[in-house]
């Protein structure tokens, strides 16, 4: 049986070093927290952006931000960036882009009330901008449409169901690029029935902001959608009858730049393994995805249907965070089971230019666990890492939300990773 605890000191369970925000009380409008993005601003402050609400997909979901001027020791009270335009028509799942011009853009999903299956995230992209280091924000005044593909509803007025979940990176030419998940319309792939192990069709894509470093008005941002051919980054769920019908479950792509200029992508699936792919042409085309291994011909990297973020460090190593089991662990019923989203492990990757899989990984190390203790009204005990990473002057910080409640940070020190040696 899952235990449940009050908030008293349970935010300490994952041993955080930094506290950005704790919910005020169970059942409040800030109990649910998700999609945390932290970045240094031009003047050296830390700016944190995340999604709040009473619970996930509630009608009061909204976006907030907070900042720290002392390296994360203290944080300003969360400031509401955007509220629902009407009950259920929520702004959510924001991601920032820091332009070389000094302008900060926050893009986010805006639900317009026209969608399928009541998804709160379906709709268009909206934008807010700041020209004073994130102290004040102005509406961008424009809706940006997601690329319309053959996987979307044939009526273009029905919003696309896409999510960007990680901070963008820069490609080998210095251009800002984000990775996204696209859930297919049930008009194209009917929603499967039969319980939690059956899933809607999904694939991975990217968007590149070609001129954003010039600081354009949001309506003048030039976006290139990648890959050139939509639907080329897909993974069979290996579950019938969806597999024989051509369904895919490849979601929440995490991308990183390799030292030789190629782009790396790993993604969550429902196969009990992380899958990955590589692009040699800046994202225009990609290898067929394959199961991630610790090295060529090595053991498979086990992981259920949960985020698996990867981050490149300043010394060209790679930190991958994952659950290190295939979904059948501690009462979880399979890789599709949301209760499989714990504990949290990490592995350290290094570049192997001559290898087929260009990143090889160390033995895993346990980072933290919730011991299956739930919190709040919803009683969540997951460690779903909709997280981010910063590094400056040798200080690496992994920013995460514990059980979709506590907004926290943890140092990834030299001592922590000193014994993590990828194979050579």
Buried (B, 14 or more C-beta within 10 A) or exposed (E): EEEBBEBEEBBEBBEBEBBBBBBEEBEBBBBBBBBBBBBBBEEEBBBBBBBBBBBBBBEBBBBBBBBBBEBBEEBBEBBEBBEBBEEBBBBBBBBBBBBEEEBBBBBBBBBBEBBBEEBBBBBBBBBBBBBEBBEEBEEBEBBBEBBBBEBBBEEEEBBBBBBBBBBBBEBEEEBBBBBBBBBBBBEEBEBBEEEEBBBBBBBBBBBBBBBBBEBBEBEEBEBBBBBEEBBBBBBBBBBEEBEEEEBBBBBBBBBBBBEEEBBBBBBBBBBBBBBBBBBBEBBBBBBEBBBBBBBEEEEBBBBBBBBBBBBBBEEEBBBBBBBBBBBBBEEBEBBBBEBBBBBBBBBBBBBBEEEEBBBBBBBBBEBBBBEBBBBBBBBBBBBBBBBBBBBEEEEBBBBBBBBBBBBBBBBBEEEBBEEBEBEE
